[in-house]
Structures are given as structure tokens and as C-alpha cells.
Amino acid sequence: MTEIQRILLTNIKKYRSRRKYSQMKLAELCGRSTSFIGEIEIGRKYPSAATLEEIAKALGVKPYKLFIDEDEIDDYDMEGLLEDLKEKITHQVASEIDSHYKGNKYKK
């Protein structure tokens, strides 16, 4: 296995895990079989350029990100960070609204 193949496999797994996708879900989103995705992730098969584009699209990343070795480049996943922040903010706002309405009864 070449270094670029190792990076590619690692990143496909990483982005799939970050999205909380199973191999089955990723396969469904990019129109491939679950076994094909599994074989890509263990290095038995390597996707074509067209398949790489479909995988990247399904994972919500630009195709070039699948080839970045984060061990060498300080690359923050801003998309993942933004999703986490949106989720936390939404939860906090909902909690604040809920506690406000429970503590204050409407009076006319």
C-alpha cells in the first residue's frame, strides 16, 4: 500500500465516523455496495476518480480533503466544528427557553 492510499483510506473512515455513517449508509449515499466501501476501507480496492467524487460528496467534504494527512498538516475540520457548535447552541437555546417558560407563567 502506498502512502497516498493509506491517507485516503484513513480519511474516508475518519469522515464517515465523524458523520456517524455506517458503511451501509455511505454506500447508499454514493450508490455503491456496502462490501465495496468495506474493501476500500481495508485497502483491497481503490476507488476511481468518479467514485471518489461521489464518496466525498456523500461525506460532505471537498475531494482534496480525502488526501490531506492531518499528521503533517495542522488542518482543522471547520465543517465538523461548526456542526458541533450549531448542535450545542440549539440545545442551549432550547433549554433556556424551556426553563424561562416553566419559571414564568403568563399573566394578563
GROMACS elastic network, one bead per residue, 0.5 to 0.9 nm:
[ bonds ]
;  ai    aj funct       b0    kb
    1     4     6  0.83024   500
    1     5     6  0.62355   500
    1     6     6  0.66925   500
    1    43     6  0.74427   500
    2     5     6  0.52058   500
    2     6     6  0.63283   500
    2     7     6  0.87840   500
    3     6     6  0.50360   500
    3     7     6  0.62368   500
    3     8     6  0.85982   500
    4     7     6  0.51064   500
    4     8     6  0.61169   500
    4     9     6  0.86524   500
    4    67     6  0.68295   500
    4    68     6  0.89469   500
    4    69     6  0.87391   500
    5     8     6  0.50238   500
    5     9     6  0.61400   500
    5    10     6  0.84891   500
    5    43     6  0.75626   500
    5    46     6  0.78954   500
    5    67     6  0.84981   500
    6     9     6  0.52721   500
    6    10     6  0.60754   500
    6    11     6  0.85481   500
    6    43     6  0.78055   500
    7    10     6  0.51432   500
    7    11     6  0.60697   500
    7    12     6  0.86096   500
    7    66     6  0.73917   500
    7    67     6  0.59689   500
    7    68     6  0.69952   500
    7    69     6  0.59135   500
    7    70     6  0.88794   500
    8    11     6  0.52229   500
    8    12     6  0.61782   500
    8    13     6  0.86943   500
    8    41     6  0.87097   500
    8    65     6  0.89527   500
    8    66     6  0.53955   500
    8    67     6  0.53972   500
    8    68     6  0.80145   500
    8    69     6  0.85664   500
    9    12     6  0.52554   500
    9    13     6  0.63342   500
    9    14     6  0.85582   500
    9    40     6  0.67825   500
    9    41     6  0.51953   500
    9    42     6  0.72379   500
    9    43     6  0.69007   500
    9    46     6  0.88384   500
    9    66     6  0.82216   500
   10    13     6  0.53405   500
   10    14     6  0.60728   500
   10    15     6  0.87286   500
   10    41     6  0.75030   500
   10    66     6  0.84403   500
   10    69     6  0.88522   500
   11    15     6  0.59790   500
   11    16     6  0.82293   500
   11    65     6  0.79167   500
   11    66     6  0.53659   500
   11    67     6  0.73386   500
   11    68     6  0.79306   500
   11    69     6  0.81345   500
   12    15     6  0.54378   500
   12    16     6  0.60100   500
   12    17     6  0.85145   500
   12    40     6  0.87465   500
   12    41     6  0.71464   500
   12    55     6  0.80610   500
   12    56     6  0.82239   500
   12    59     6  0.82342   500
   12    66     6  0.65167   500
   13    16     6  0.50997   500
   13    17     6  0.60395   500
   13    18     6  0.85776   500
   13    23     6  0.89418   500
   13    41     6  0.66013   500
   14    17     6  0.51781   500
   14    18     6  0.61746   500
   14    19     6  0.87240   500
   15    19     6  0.62448   500
   15    20     6  0.84804   500
   15    21     6  0.87204   500
   15    56     6  0.89789   500
   15    59     6  0.63508   500
   15    60     6  0.85426   500
   15    61     6  0.81896   500
   15    66     6  0.85815   500
   16    19     6  0.52696   500
   16    20     6  0.61719   500
   16    21     6  0.52886   500
   16    22     6  0.71936   500
   16    23     6  0.77919   500
   16    26     6  0.72375   500
   16    59     6  0.63711   500
   17    21     6  0.59830   500
   17    22     6  0.76262   500
   18    21     6  0.76867   500
   18    80     6  0.74559   500
   19    22     6  0.89634   500
   19    59     6  0.71289   500
   19    60     6  0.87322   500
   19    80     6  0.83991   500
   21    24     6  0.77091   500
   21    25     6  0.55548   500
   21    26     6  0.61259   500
   21    59     6  0.86966   500
   22    25     6  0.50976   500
   22    26     6  0.63551   500
   22    27     6  0.85115   500
   23    26     6  0.51902   500
   23    27     6  0.60211   500
   23    28     6  0.85409   500
   23    33     6  0.89460   500
   23    34     6  0.58011   500
   23    35     6  0.82819   500
   23    37     6  0.62407   500
   23    38     6  0.66565   500
   24    27     6  0.50607   500
   24    28     6  0.61332   500
   24    29     6  0.86689   500
   24    33     6  0.75742   500
   24    35     6  0.84542   500
   24    37     6  0.80589   500
   24    38     6  0.89908   500
   25    28     6  0.50706   500
   25    29     6  0.62105   500
   25    30     6  0.87533   500
   25    34     6  0.81386   500
   26    29     6  0.50917   500
   26    30     6  0.62558   500
   26    31     6  0.83974   500
   26    32     6  0.82296   500
   26    34     6  0.78457   500
   26    37     6  0.76587   500
   26    55     6  0.74474   500
   26    58     6  0.66735   500
   26    59     6  0.75415   500
   27    30     6  0.53801   500
   27    31     6  0.57924   500
   27    33     6  0.53696   500
   27    34     6  0.51897   500
   27    35     6  0.84651   500
   27    36     6  0.78663   500
   27    37     6  0.62257   500
   27    55     6  0.83181   500
   27    58     6  0.88568   500
   28    31     6  0.52225   500
   28    32     6  0.63432   500
   28    33     6  0.72838   500
   28    34     6  0.77635   500
   29    32     6  0.79204   500
   29    54     6  0.82786   500
   29    55     6  0.79903   500
   29    57     6  0.87640   500
   29    58     6  0.55909   500
   29    59     6  0.86440   500
   30    33     6  0.88887   500
   30    51     6  0.77989   500
   30    54     6  0.52875   500
   30    55     6  0.56940   500
   30    56     6  0.87726   500
   30    57     6  0.78444   500
   30    58     6  0.58544   500
   31    54     6  0.81056   500
   32    35     6  0.84525   500
   32    36     6  0.66576   500
   32    37     6  0.72401   500
   32    51     6  0.86168   500
   33    36     6  0.51956   500
   33    37     6  0.65772   500
   33    38     6  0.87328   500
   34    37     6  0.52283   500
   34    38     6  0.62109   500
   34    39     6  0.86606   500
   35    39     6  0.60812   500
   35    40     6  0.85765   500
   36    39     6  0.50650   500
   36    40     6  0.62019   500
   36    41     6  0.86616   500
   36    45     6  0.75164   500
   37    40     6  0.50847   500
   37    41     6  0.62509   500
   37    42     6  0.88354   500
   37    45     6  0.86809   500
   38    41     6  0.51109   500
   38    42     6  0.64111   500
   38    43     6  0.86489   500
   38    44     6  0.86796   500
   38    45     6  0.89039   500
   39    42     6  0.52637   500
   39    43     6  0.60703   500
   39    44     6  0.50641   500
   39    45     6  0.54805   500
   39    46     6  0.81176   500
   40    43     6  0.51275   500
   40    44     6  0.59487   500
   40    46     6  0.55647   500
   40    47     6  0.70199   500
   41    44     6  0.77995   500
   41    45     6  0.81684   500
   41    46     6  0.87892   500
   42    45     6  0.79283   500
   43    46     6  0.68482   500
   47    50     6  0.78370   500
   47    51     6  0.55202   500
   47    52     6  0.58894   500
   48    51     6  0.51219   500
   48    52     6  0.61049   500
   48    53     6  0.86644   500
   49    53     6  0.63002   500
   49    54     6  0.87596   500
   50    53     6  0.51843   500
   50    54     6  0.64412   500
   50    55     6  0.87775   500
   51    55     6  0.61148   500
   51    56     6  0.85205   500
   52    55     6  0.50481   500
   52    56     6  0.60269   500
   52    57     6  0.84666   500
   52    63     6  0.68826   500
   52    66     6  0.86247   500
   53    56     6  0.51342   500
   53    57     6  0.60772   500
   53    58     6  0.85412   500
   53    62     6  0.82381   500
   53    63     6  0.59497   500
   54    57     6  0.50980   500
   54    58     6  0.60983   500
   54    59     6  0.85660   500
   54    63     6  0.88463   500
   55    58     6  0.50697   500
   55    59     6  0.61369   500
   55    60     6  0.85595   500
   55    61     6  0.88055   500
   55    63     6  0.82302   500
   56    59     6  0.50336   500
   56    60     6  0.60496   500
   56    61     6  0.52353   500
   56    62     6  0.60366   500
   56    63     6  0.51909   500
   56    64     6  0.86772   500
   56    65     6  0.83693   500
   56    66     6  0.74294   500
   57    61     6  0.60996   500
   57    62     6  0.71381   500
   57    63     6  0.76713   500
   58    61     6  0.78964   500
   59    62     6  0.87843   500
   60    79     6  0.86899   500
   61    64     6  0.82591   500
   61    65     6  0.66263   500
   61    66     6  0.79774   500
   61    79     6  0.84252   500
   62    65     6  0.56469   500
   62    66     6  0.76566   500
   63    66     6  0.56870   500
   63    67     6  0.77549   500
   64    67     6  0.55490   500
   64    68     6  0.70199   500
   65    68     6  0.53229   500
   65    69     6  0.87034   500
   66    69     6  0.84126   500
   68    71     6  0.87622   500
   68    72     6  0.83522   500
   68    73     6  0.74964   500
   68    75     6  0.83371   500
   69    72     6  0.56836   500
   69    73     6  0.63972   500
   69    75     6  0.87023   500
   70    74     6  0.61180   500
   70    75     6  0.59976   500
   70    76     6  0.85381   500
   71    74     6  0.73598   500
   71    75     6  0.88955   500
   72    75     6  0.88325   500
   75    78     6  0.87037   500
   76    79     6  0.86968   500
   76    80     6  0.87177   500
   76    81     6  0.82102   500
   77    80     6  0.53878   500
   77    81     6  0.62296   500
   77    82     6  0.86747   500
   78    82     6  0.59662   500
   78    83     6  0.85134   500
   79    82     6  0.51581   500
   79    83     6  0.62499   500
   79    84     6  0.86905   500
   80    83     6  0.51324   500
   80    84     6  0.62300   500
   80    85     6  0.86262   500
   81    84     6  0.51349   500
   81    85     6  0.61556   500
   81    86     6  0.86157   500
   82    85     6  0.50260   500
   82    86     6  0.60544   500
   82    87     6  0.85526   500
   83    86     6  0.51289   500
   83    87     6  0.62179   500
   83    88     6  0.86754   500
   84    87     6  0.52005   500
   84    88     6  0.62348   500
   84    89     6  0.86148   500
   85    88     6  0.50916   500
   85    89     6  0.59740   500
   85    90     6  0.83978   500
   86    89     6  0.51727   500
   86    90     6  0.59765   500
   86    91     6  0.84871   500
   87    90     6  0.52156   500
   87    91     6  0.61746   500
   87    92     6  0.86303   500
   88    91     6  0.51315   500
   88    92     6  0.60951   500
   88    93     6  0.85889   500
   89    92     6  0.50377   500
   89    93     6  0.60206   500
   89    94     6  0.84383   500
   90    93     6  0.52433   500
   90    94     6  0.60939   500
   90    95     6  0.85203   500
   91    94     6  0.51938   500
   91    95     6  0.61103   500
   91    96     6  0.86557   500
   92    95     6  0.50401   500
   92    96     6  0.61401   500
   92    97     6  0.86059   500
   93    96     6  0.50830   500
   93    97     6  0.61191   500
   93    98     6  0.84582   500
   94    97     6  0.51780   500
   94    98     6  0.60278   500
   94    99     6  0.85932   500
   95    98     6  0.50636   500
   95    99     6  0.61266   500
   95   100     6  0.85022   500
   96    99     6  0.52014   500
   96   100     6  0.60399   500
   96   101     6  0.86815   500
   97   100     6  0.50631   500
   97   101     6  0.62583   500
   97   102     6  0.86032   500
   98   101     6  0.53968   500
   98   102     6  0.62059   500
   98   103     6  0.86706   500
   99   102     6  0.51250   500
   99   103     6  0.61266   500
   99   104     6  0.85876   500
  100   103     6  0.53061   500
  100   104     6  0.61345   500
  101   104     6  0.51962   500
  101   105     6  0.67548   500
  101   106     6  0.84924   500
  102   105     6  0.71200   500
  104   107     6  0.88837   500
